[in-house]
Structures are given as C-alpha cells and as structure tokens.
C-alpha cells in the first residue's frame, strides 16, 4: 500500500501540527516502526516551522508526502525569499534556535535543499523503514 498526499497550507503556525498529525495517521495506517515515524514527524515539523518562521514573502507553502510500507519521501516547498545555504553555521550545545536543518539531516536520509533568492526553497528528505 502507498499513500501520496499534496497539501497547500497557509503559512501559519497552526498548519504545522496539522500536517504532522496527517503524517502520523498515514504512518500508523501503514504500521511503520514508531521510532522511524517519530524521526519523520520531527523532521517534517522542523521543515514546516522553518517555512512559517523564515519564508518571507510567501503566503502559503506546499507539502508533498509519499508514504509506503518501506519508504517515505517528503518535500516542503515555499515561494518565499529563499536563504543562503552556505550561511548556516552549526548550532552550539547552548543554541536555542538554528537546529532545524541539522535535525532534518540527522533524522532523515537523502536530504536535499535548494534555495534561490526571490524564488523560494525546497527541502526534500526520505526515510527507509526496516
């Protein structure tokens, strides 16, 4: 079984837990390992929160979920102002912000990020299930 969902969401804080719950429901329905599911929920939350807090100029954003029994791929896309991928220093142990992209890289596989000024950003990540 496979589930594919494409969501257009308002760039609002309330959209983040909504999309996280949708992912959780899909993973539960497909009986995905809880730890792998929790990793994906955190990565998705961080990607969406980055859009909500940093995608200046975007009114909405898109989330594409492709969830199967053995694999999940997620894209989070916005048409905001973009960001400089080289201008993201590693967070320190005491940092309270700036951990999102590093968490996504740590919790997911095949992480790709694209961003261009005035054209927005894409964060793609995947996870294979045992």
Residue pairs with C-beta under 8 A, 6 or more apart in sequence:
1 30
1 68
1 69
2 66
2 67
2 68
2 69
3 26
3 29
3 30
3 65
3 66
3 67
3 68
4 64
4 65
4 66
4 67
5 22
5 26
5 63
5 64
5 65
6 62
6 63
6 64
6 65
7 19
7 22
7 62
7 63
7 64
7 65
8 60
8 61
8 62
9 15
9 18
9 19
9 48
9 60
9 61
9 62
9 63
10 59
10 60
11 51
11 52
11 55
11 58
11 59
11 60
11 61
11 78
12 52
13 52
15 48
15 52
15 61
16 45
16 48
16 49
16 52
19 44
19 48
19 63
20 41
20 44
20 45
20 48
22 65
23 37
23 40
23 41
23 44
23 65
23 67
23 74
24 37
24 41
26 65
26 67
27 37
27 40
27 41
27 67
27 72
28 37
30 67
30 68
30 69
31 69
32 67
32 69
32 72
32 129
33 129
33 130
36 127
36 129
36 130
39 107
39 108
39 127
40 72
40 74
40 107
40 108
40 127
42 103
42 107
43 74
43 103
43 104
43 107
43 108
43 125
43 127
44 63
44 74
44 76
46 99
46 100
46 101
46 103
46 104
47 74
47 76
47 100
47 104
47 123
47 125
48 61
48 63
48 76
49 100
50 76
50 100
50 101
50 123
51 58
51 61
51 76
51 78
51 80
51 121
54 80
54 83
55 61
55 78
55 79
55 80
55 81
55 120
55 121
56 80
56 81
57 79
57 80
57 81
57 118
58 78
58 79
58 80
58 81
58 120
60 78
61 76
61 77
61 78
61 79
62 75
62 76
62 77
62 78
63 74
63 75
63 76
63 77
64 73
64 74
64 75
64 77
65 72
65 73
65 74
66 72
66 73
66 74
69 129
70 128
70 129
71 126
71 127
71 128
71 129
72 126
72 127
72 129
73 124
73 125
73 126
74 108
74 124
74 125
74 126
75 122
75 123
75 124
76 122
76 123
77 120
77 121
77 122
77 123
78 120
78 121
79 119
79 120
80 120
80 121
81 117
81 118
81 120
82 115
82 116
82 117
82 118
82 119
82 120
82 121
83 115
83 121
84 115
85 113
85 115
88 98
88 101
89 98
90 102
91 97
91 98
91 99
91 102
101 113
101 123
104 111
104 123
104 125
105 111
107 127
108 125
108 126
108 127
109 125
109 126
109 127
109 128
110 124
110 125
110 126
111 123
111 124
111 125
112 122
112 123
112 124
112 125
113 121
113 122
113 123
113 124
114 121
114 122
115 121
115 122
